Amino acid sequence: MQDFSNIDSTRLTLEPGFLKPTVSDTDQIADIENSELRKIANDVLDAAKYSFTAAAANVEQQARPETLEATFQEAIKGMNEEKRASVRSKATELTMAPQAIREIQFGRYGKLSSQEYLSMGIDRVEEANVLPKLEIDQKLLGLKTPVLTLPQSVAQMTDAGLLIPKDQLPARISNQTDFEGAAQEVVKTSVDSEVYDAEKLQQVWGPVYSEDPFGVSDSDDFEEQAVTDKLGFYITRVKCLDETNPEFWGSDEIALAGVSVDETGDTKKVPEKFIGGGFDDGDQKTYSPHWKYHWFNMREGQYWPKAYKVSLILAEKDNGGLSSVLNTIYVKIRDYVKKAIAKAVAGALSSLVGPAIAKAIGQITAWLVDKLIGWIINLFKDDIFPVKVLSCTVPSFGARWYYPNGKWGSPTSGIRTAHFYGHGGHYIINYYWKLYA
């Protein structure tokens, strides 16, 4: 009989005689609870904020092509003249502030002038070694760290740090010229041999199973379901509850773009599609058949539970600016988050827990983009529609939702509603998730 003792109870529903693996979905962005992951998230947020501000303040300085900063400059050029001047004025005020003030706004990146930062960009500034290092405690990430036990009498504190006689070091380390590299190799060897604290790792990264925990069972307690190995995201309706301002200047022209993230962390841009023009208060566009906006192949990753995200980016075409490039911004920030986490764990996670990093990257990126857009809206008054991140977690091929009558077994979620507020307007999108073969 398969062992279910370590299965995350939040993904199960127990009923007399049966285990019910239940799909969960939400439109809420989860907070980042782990202190070290939160450090990484806030650091990347500081960098992204400086990327936008430096790009806005230095329009005459061309950012490197294909960078986050170049994407921001493209968005700023797409703003109308009045908005562009306003954003540049505020950005210049921030970048010309004393260093101490810049560090309050942009963390350690504020030590650099905006011109210096823009010349390197978010993807190269860390490699330049011009900033203080972000200190991450790997133990709080659930990772093993090298421990050396020796008498206090043999160690000596110097201005350069702790001086330890070479003859007091283990042979495998003392024979190396790169002490830090050798120490990390000890950690890697330990993890590669699958020696780790599973409970601590699960607390940080969440539960990960190398096979479907409900896929094979000789127990009569498990009610098997047909294998549904695809997950679809469908849109049924787009409705205008309140037209964007100014309402007297004609109707809204609405487009929708997006970003998808699958269980492996693979991130894809969903191309912008024109929804329609002529949107006034109360107008709607209904899809029949329902619009299959995106779908996922649930066999791409072998680990469970499988987490998926669809980020919807609604844009009023006449307003242009940041809305037109938000899906590109999302992907570029996700790439930098992935890089930052990889550096923090320093290759110390084995394949048994490594897949959980993909979920953390997706969570941090969603949190980051939400915070970044909120910051831009509040500080620069760019009244865009914030990104709406919709998530679905599937614990098994046989997982299902509940029907409205309370009976378990529905391959389709209920109809959900995503709200979009911006430009003085209010739109809703009705959607649902569906498991199918």
C-alpha positions in Angstrom: 0.0 0.0 0.0 1.3 3.4 -0.9 2.5 5.7 1.9 0.4 8.8 2.2 1.9 10.0 5.5 3.8 13.0 4.0 1.0 14.3 1.7 0.1 17.9 2.2 -3.2 17.9 4.0 -4.2 21.2 2.5 -4.5 19.5 -0.9 -6.7 16.6 0.4 -10.3 16.3 1.5 -11.1 13.3 3.7 -14.5 11.6 3.5 -15.5 8.3 5.0 -13.9 5.6 2.9 -12.2 7.8 0.4 -9.2 10.1 -0.1 -10.3 13.0 -2.3 -7.4 14.8 -4.0 -8.7 18.3 -4.6 -7.6 21.0 -7.1 -7.2 24.5 -5.6 -7.2 27.8 -7.5 -7.0 31.4 -6.4 -6.7 35.0 -7.6 -4.7 36.0 -4.5 -1.0 36.6 -4.6 0.6 34.7 -1.7 3.0 36.6 0.6 6.6 35.4 1.0 7.0 33.9 4.4 10.6 32.6 4.4 12.9 35.4 5.6 15.7 34.6 3.0 13.3 34.3 0.1 11.8 37.6 1.2 15.3 39.2 1.2 15.8 38.0 -2.4 12.4 39.3 -3.4 12.8 42.7 -1.9 16.3 43.0 -3.4 15.1 42.3 -6.9 12.2 44.7 -6.3 14.7 47.4 -5.4 16.7 46.7 -8.6 13.5 46.7 -10.8 12.4 50.0 -9.3 15.8 51.5 -10.0 15.7 50.1 -13.6 12.4 51.9 -14.3 13.5 55.2 -12.6 17.0 55.2 -14.3 15.4 54.5 -17.7 12.9 57.3 -17.2 15.4 59.9 -15.9 18.0 59.2 -18.6 16.1 59.1 -21.9 19.1 60.4 -23.8 21.2 57.4 -22.5 20.2 54.3 -24.5 19.9 51.1 -22.4 21.4 47.9 -23.8 19.0 46.2 -26.2 16.8 43.4 -24.9 17.2 44.4 -21.3 14.6 45.3 -18.7 15.7 48.9 -18.9 15.3 49.0 -22.7 11.8 47.6 -22.2 11.0 50.4 -19.7 12.4 53.0 -22.1 10.2 51.6 -24.9 7.1 51.9 -22.6 8.0 55.5 -21.6 8.3 56.5 -25.3 4.8 55.1 -25.8 3.3 57.5 -23.3 1.7 60.8 -24.4 3.9 63.9 -24.1 2.4 65.2 -20.9 2.7 61.8 -19.1 6.2 61.3 -20.4 7.3 64.7 -19.0 5.7 64.0 -15.7 7.3 60.6 -15.3 10.7 61.9 -16.3 10.5 64.9 -13.8 9.7 62.6 -10.9 12.4 60.1 -11.9 15.0 62.8 -12.2 14.0 64.1 -8.7 14.6 60.6 -7.3 17.9 60.0 -9.1 19.3 63.4 -8.2 18.6 62.9 -4.5 21.6 62.3 -2.1 22.9 58.7 -2.0 21.3 58.1 1.5 17.9 59.0 0.1 18.4 56.8 -3.0 19.3 53.9 -0.8 16.0 54.2 1.0 14.1 53.9 -2.3 16.4 51.5 -4.1 18.3 49.6 -1.4 21.9 48.8 -2.1 21.5 49.7 -5.8 21.1 53.4 -4.7 24.8 53.5 -4.0 25.3 53.9 -7.8 24.3 56.9 -9.8 21.4 56.3 -12.2 23.8 56.6 -15.2 26.1 54.0 -13.8 23.2 51.7 -13.0 21.6 52.1 -16.4 24.9 51.3 -18.2 25.1 47.9 -16.4 21.4 47.1 -16.0 19.7 44.7 -13.6 21.3 41.7 -15.3 24.9 42.8 -15.0 25.1 45.0 -11.9 25.7 42.0 -9.6 28.5 40.6 -11.8 30.3 44.0 -11.7 31.1 43.5 -8.0 30.5 47.2 -7.2 27.8 46.7 -4.6 27.7 45.1 -1.1 26.8 41.4 -1.3 23.3 40.4 -0.4 23.7 38.2 2.7 21.6 35.0 2.6 21.6 32.4 5.4 21.5 29.1 3.6 20.5 27.3 6.7 17.2 29.3 6.8 16.7 28.0 3.2 16.9 24.5 4.6 20.4 23.9 3.1 23.3 22.2 4.8 26.3 24.5 5.5 29.8 23.3 6.3 30.5 23.0 10.0 34.0 22.9 11.4 34.6 22.0 15.1 37.9 22.9 16.7 39.2 24.2 20.0 39.0 27.9 20.5 42.7 28.0 21.3 43.8 27.2 17.8 41.8 29.9 16.1 42.9 33.5 15.9 40.8 36.6 15.0 42.5 38.9 12.6 41.4 42.0 10.7 40.9 39.8 7.6 38.7 37.3 9.6 39.2 34.1 11.5 42.6 32.5 11.0 42.6 28.7 11.3 45.9 26.7 11.1 45.9 24.5 7.9 46.7 21.4 10.0 43.4 21.8 11.8 41.3 21.6 8.5 40.0 18.3 7.1 42.3 16.8 4.5 39.8 17.2 1.6 39.6 21.0 2.3 43.2 21.7 3.5 44.6 20.4 0.2 42.5 23.0 -1.8 43.6 26.5 -2.6 40.0 27.7 -2.8 38.6 27.2 0.7 35.1 28.5 0.0 34.9 26.4 -3.2 36.0 23.3 -1.3 33.5 24.0 1.5 30.7 24.3 -1.0 31.8 21.0 -2.7 31.3 19.3 0.7 27.8 20.6 0.8 27.1 19.5 -2.8 28.5 16.0 -2.2 26.2 15.6 0.8 23.1 16.7 -1.1 23.9 14.7 -4.2 24.1 11.6 -2.1 20.6 12.5 -0.9 21.6 13.3 2.6 19.4 16.2 3.7 16.8 17.3 6.2 13.6 16.6 4.3 11.3 18.2 7.0 13.3 21.5 7.0 13.4 21.6 3.2 9.6 21.0 3.0 9.0 23.8 5.5 10.8 26.3 3.2 10.1 25.0 -0.3 6.8 23.1 0.2 6.1 19.4 -0.4 7.5 17.7 -3.5 6.8 14.2 -4.6 8.7 12.4 -7.4 5.5 10.6 -8.5 1.8 11.1 -8.5 0.9 10.2 -4.8 -2.5 8.9 -6.0 -1.3 7.3 -9.2 -0.8 3.8 -7.9 -2.5 2.3 -4.9 -3.7 -1.1 -3.9 -6.0 0.4 -1.3 -9.8 0.3 -1.6 -9.8 3.7 0.1 -8.8 5.5 -3.0 -11.4 6.3 -5.6 -9.6 6.3 -9.0 -10.4 8.8 -11.6 -9.9 9.0 -15.4 -6.4 10.4 -16.2 -6.7 14.0 -17.2 -3.3 15.2 -18.2 -4.1 18.7 -19.5 -5.2 21.9 -17.8 -7.0 24.5 -19.7 -7.8 28.1 -18.8 -11.0 29.4 -20.4 -12.5 32.9 -20.6 -16.3 33.3 -20.9 -16.8 37.0 -20.8 -15.1 40.4 -20.7 -17.4 43.2 -19.3 -17.0 46.9 -18.8 -18.6 48.0 -15.5 -17.2 51.5 -15.7 -15.5 53.0 -18.8 -12.0 54.5 -18.4 -11.6 58.2 -18.1 -12.3 60.6 -19.8 -15.7 58.9 -20.6 -16.8 61.8 -22.9 -13.9 61.1 -25.3 -15.3 58.0 -26.9 -15.5 54.3 -26.1 -12.7 52.0 -24.8 -10.7 49.8 -27.1 -9.6 46.8 -25.0 -6.8 44.3 -25.6 -5.6 41.3 -23.5 -2.1 39.9 -23.2 -0.7 37.5 -20.6 2.1 35.3 -19.2 1.9 31.6 -18.3 4.1 29.7 -15.9 4.0 25.9 -15.8 5.0 23.4 -13.1 8.7 23.4 -14.3 8.9 27.2 -14.1 8.8 27.6 -17.9 7.5 31.1 -18.6 5.8 32.1 -21.8 4.3 35.3 -23.1 0.8 35.0 -24.4 0.5 37.4 -27.3 -1.7 40.4 -27.1 -5.2 40.0 -28.6 -7.6 42.7 -29.4 -10.9 42.1 -27.5 -12.9 44.8 -29.1 -13.8 48.5 -29.4 -16.9 50.3 -28.3 -16.8 49.4 -24.7 -19.0 51.8 -22.6 -20.5 51.3 -19.1 -22.4 47.9 -19.0 -21.0 46.6 -22.4 -19.6 43.1 -22.6 -18.2 40.6 -25.0 -19.3 37.0 -24.4 -17.5 34.0 -25.9 -19.5 31.0 -27.2 -17.8 28.6 -27.4 -15.7 29.7 -24.5 -12.3 31.1 -25.4 -9.5 28.6 -24.5 -7.0 31.3 -23.6 -4.2 28.9 -22.7 -3.5 25.3 -21.8 -0.8 23.3 -20.0 0.6 19.8 -20.6 0.7 18.3 -17.1 3.1 15.6 -18.2 6.0 18.0 -18.8 7.2 17.7 -15.2 7.4 14.6 -13.1 7.0 16.2 -9.7 3.9 16.8 -7.6 2.0 18.9 -6.7 2.0 20.9 -10.0 1.5 24.6 -9.8 0.4 26.8 -12.7 -0.1 30.5 -13.2 -1.8 32.6 -15.8 -1.2 36.4 -15.5 -3.8 38.5 -17.4 -2.7 42.0 -18.6 -5.7 44.1 -19.6 -4.9 47.3 -21.7 -6.9 50.2 -23.0 -5.2 50.7 -26.3 -5.4 54.5 -26.4 -3.4 54.8 -23.2 -0.3 52.9 -24.4 2.8 53.2 -22.2 3.6 50.5 -19.6 0.5 48.3 -20.3 1.9 47.5 -23.8 5.0 45.8 -22.5 3.9 44.3 -19.2 4.2 40.7 -20.4 7.8 41.3 -21.5 8.6 43.0 -18.2 7.1 40.0 -16.3 9.3 37.5 -18.2 12.5 39.5 -17.7 11.8 39.9 -14.0 11.2 36.2 -13.7 14.5 35.5 -15.4 16.3 37.7 -12.8 14.5 36.1 -9.9 15.5 32.7 -11.2 19.1 33.9 -11.4 19.0 35.4 -7.9 17.6 32.2 -6.3 20.1 30.0 -8.1 22.9 32.1 -6.7 21.4 31.9 -3.2 21.2 28.1 -3.2 24.6 27.8 -4.9 23.7 24.4 -6.5 23.1 22.9 -3.1 19.6 21.5 -3.8 19.4 18.0 -5.3 16.9 17.0 -8.0 14.6 15.7 -5.2 13.8 19.3 -4.0 15.1 21.4 -6.9 11.7 21.3 -8.7 10.1 23.2 -5.8 12.3 26.1 -6.7 10.1 26.6 -9.8 7.1 27.2 -7.6 9.1 29.7 -5.5 10.2 31.5 -8.6 6.6 31.8 -9.8 5.4 33.0 -6.4 8.2 35.6 -6.0 7.8 36.9 -9.6 4.0 37.4 -9.1 4.6 39.1 -5.8 7.3 41.3 -7.4 5.4 42.4 -10.4 2.4 43.3 -8.2 4.5 45.4 -5.9 6.4 47.0 -8.7 3.3 48.0 -10.6 1.7 49.3 -7.4 4.8 51.4 -6.7 4.8 52.9 -10.2 1.1 53.7 -10.0 1.5 55.4 -6.6 4.7 57.3 -7.3 4.4 58.1 -11.0 0.6 58.2 -11.2 0.6 56.0 -14.3 -2.9 54.7 -13.9 -2.5 51.3 -15.6 -4.5 48.1 -15.1 -2.4 46.0 -12.6 -1.5 42.5 -13.7 -4.0 39.9 -12.4 -2.2 36.6 -11.4 -4.5 33.5 -11.4 -3.1 30.3 -9.9 -4.1 26.6 -9.9 -2.4 23.8 -8.0 -3.1 20.1 -9.0 -2.0 17.4 -6.6 -2.7 14.4 -8.9 -3.9 13.4 -12.3 -7.0 12.2 -10.6 -7.7 15.4 -8.7 -11.0 17.2 -9.1 -13.0 20.2 -7.8 -16.3 20.1 -6.0 -19.6 20.6 -7.8 -21.9 23.4 -6.5 -24.0 20.8 -4.7 -21.0 19.8 -2.6 -20.2 16.5 -4.4 -16.6 15.9 -5.3 -15.6 14.9 -8.8 -15.9 17.9 -11.1 -13.1 18.3 -13.8 -14.0 22.0 -14.0 -13.7 24.8 -11.5 -16.6 27.1 -10.9 -16.8 30.4 -12.9 -14.4 32.9 -11.3 -14.3 36.6 -11.7 -11.1 38.7 -12.1 -11.5 42.5 -11.4 -9.3 45.1 -13.2 -9.2 48.7 -11.9 -7.3 51.4 -13.8 -7.5 54.6 -15.9 -10.6 55.4 -13.7 -12.4 52.4 -15.1 -13.4 48.9 -13.9 -13.5 45.7 -16.0 -14.2 42.1 -15.1 -13.2 38.9 -16.8 -15.1 35.7 -16.1 -12.9 32.5 -16.4 -12.6 28.9 -15.3 -10.0 26.1 -15.2 -10.7 22.7 -16.7 -8.9 19.3 -16.5 -9.2 17.2 -19.6 -7.5 14.3 -21.4 
